[in-house]
């Protein structure tokens, strides 16, 4: 069986509201990192939330599969145990729970009873992940995201990714609000996770992130559908030509929002 994260003709809307996803088709094979780009309001973050099982959205058609098995009937925690990980655009604070305790609980929740990770094994894994992100080890005793800056929250999400080692990750605008130095650190962590058994969908507006996390493939989402696919060079073309070009190619009206991606250092 081919190992991949697959989205088939996915339609979704806000519960009792308007449609946002209008037939999304996308495949991310294990061992590859794909980028999903698109203008504001195109449905990228909605796609991430729907895949993770956010109850404020209703799926009206289509499917999401991990290695050929549908996950749509699973609860969010069951989807995580099936191997799916979502790095949130806006990570929430969890007062009273340290990063170390949270991650050990999360890691053991994904294992069978009696196969819990040992203390030494866990802390070895955690220390390696902290080192990969150029962080001081004292960070693991801080409460999860409490009092963190935006950059620290994003780094914490990637720390979780490295410790939990999911089969597939969705990184929702991980670059949002990051300065150049923080962007490089977070990208270093994502690149450390790359491997033949790991697939990722990196959601971003801008090409600058993809200078550091070089994708195997790029998809472009407009008006709730993926309308263009291409190699990594497609991101550079979007940087130059903007999203109206893709709209016109797809037979959609332009919106006058050129929205080219800023270069690194801008």
N, C-alpha and C positions, 0 to 999 in steps of 0.2 A: 504494500500500500504506500502510495506516495505521501510523503510528509509535507503538509502545507496548511496554511491558514487561508480559507477560501470564503469569499462573500459572493453569494449568488442572488442576483436580481433583488436586492434588498430595498424594500420600501418601508418608511417609518414616518411617524408624525408625533407631535406632542399629543398626549392623551386628550381626546376631545378637541383637538386643535388642527392646525393646518399641516399638510404634508411637507416634510423637509428632505427626506431621502426618497429619490424617485427612480430607483432601479440601479443600485450600485453593484458593479461587478468588479472583483479584484481578487488576485491570487498572490500570496506571499509564500514562496517555497521555503522550507527549512534551509538554513545556510545562507540566506540572502537578507539584505537590508533594502527595503523599498521606501521611497519618499512619496508622500501624498501632499501635493501643493494645491493652492487655490485661493481666490480672493475671500475677503470677509463675507460671511453669510452663505458660503457655498455648501455647508453641511459637514465640514471635516470633523469638528468637535462633536457634533451630533452622532456621527458614525462611530466615534470612539466610545461615547457613552452608551449607545445602543448595544454595541458589541460586549460591553462590560456588564450590561443588564440593568441600566438605570431605569427605575420604574416610572419616571415621568414621560417616557416615550413608549409608544405602541407600534409594534411591527405589524404591518398589514399584508406583507407579501415577502417571499424570499427566505433565505437561510444563511446561517454562518456556521462553518464547519472547521473543526480542528482534526487534521489527519483523517478526513472522511466522515467524522461523527458530528452531528448537529449539536450545538450547545444552547440553542434558543430556549429549550425547556429547563435549563439549569438555572439555579439561583446564582447571584453574583459570586458567592464564596465557592460554589461548585465549579464555576467557570475558571476561577483562579486555580483550583486544584486540578482542573483539566489541563492547565498549562498556560493560561492567558494572563497577561499582566498589563495594567494600564497605569502609565505615569501621567498624573493629572496636570491639566493646565494651571489649575489653582489648588495646590495641595492644602488639605485642611489640617488644623492644629489638633493634637490629641493630648490635652493636659493630663499629667499624672502617669503617663506611660513612657518610659525611656525608649530610645531607639533600639537599644540592645534587647530589652524585654519584648518589645513589639515584634522584632524580627525573629527572635527565637520562637515565639508563639506562632507567627505566620509560617515559619519553616516547618514546624512540627505539625501544623494543621494540614499540610500538604502530604504528610507521610501516613503510612498505615500505623495503627495502634501497635505499640511494641517496637516500632522502628524509629523512635524519636532520636533526633540528633543529640550526640553527647556534648557536654559542656565544652570540652577541649576542642572538639571538631568544630563546634559552632563559633567559638571565639577566634579560632584560627582563620576560618572563612571570613568572619567579620573584619578582622584586622587586615587581611589581604585586600578586602574591598575598600576599606578606609584609606589604605596606602595608595591604591590605584587612583583615588580621587584627591590625593595630596591634602588629606585632612588630618588634623590632630586627633589622636585616639580618644581624647576627652569628649568628643562629640557624641559618642555612643551612650553616654550617661545623661545627656540632655533629653528632655521630654520631646516627643515626636512633633517637630515643626513649631513648637511653642516658642515665640519670640524670634523665630528665624527670619532672616532677610529673604527676599524673593529668590536670590541666587542660592542661598543655603537650602531652601526648600527644594529647589530643582536638583541640587546635588544630592540631597537626601533621597529623592525619588530614584536616582540612578544607583545610589548605595543599596537600596532595597532590591533593585534589579540584579545587581551583582551577587547579592547574598541568596536571593530566592531562586535564581537561575530558571526562569520560566522557559517554556518552549517557544512562545511567541509573545512579543511585547508591542504595545501600541504606545508611542511616545507623543502625547498631545501638546504640541507647541512648547517643547522643552526649552527652546531658545527664547521664549517670551520674557522680556525684561532683563535679560542677561547682558552684562558688558562683555567686552572681547575676552578678557582673561577668564571670567566665569564660563563663558561659552566653550573655551578650549578645554577647561577641566571637565565639564560635563560631557563633552564629546569624547574625551579620552576614556571616560568610564564606559560609554556606549560601545566604543571600539574594542574595549577589553572584553566585552560580553560576546563579541562576534565569534561565530564558530559554525561548524557544519550542522549542528543540532539546534541552532537558534535562528529564529526569523524575527524581523522587526519591521513595523510600519511607522515611519517617522513623519509626523504631521507638522507642516510648517508653511508659513507664508513666504518665507524668504530663502534665497539661495545661499546666504552667508553661512547658515548652519551646515550646508552640504559641502562647504569647503573643508570641513573637519570630519564630518561623518559622510563619507563618499558613498552614495547609494549604488546598488546594482541596477536599479530601475527606478523610473520616475512616473508617477501618475498625476494627472491634473483633474481636479474636481470643480465643476461649475454647476450651479443651480441644482444641486442634489444628485448629480450623476458624474461618474468618471468619464470624461469625454476625450482624453488623450493619454497615450502611454508612450514611453520612449526611454532611451538610454540616459545615463547621467548628464549628458550634454544638453538634454531638454531643459534642465534647471537653469543652465547658463542662457539659453535662448529666451526663457521667460524673464530672466533678469534684464535682458535687453529690450524685449518686445512687449512685455506686460501681458495681462490676462485677457484684454480685449481681443488680442490676436487669436487666442484659443476659442473665445466665444464666437468669433466670426467663422472660424474653421468648422465649428460644431453647428453652424446655422442659427446661432442665437444672437440676439441684439446686443451690441456693445453697450456698456453703461458709462463710458467715459472715465472709467477708473483704471488708468494705466498701471498704477501700483507696481512699478518696477522694484525689484529687491535691492536694498542698499548693499554696497560692498562692505566687506569686513573692515572695521576701523571707522565706519561712518558714524 
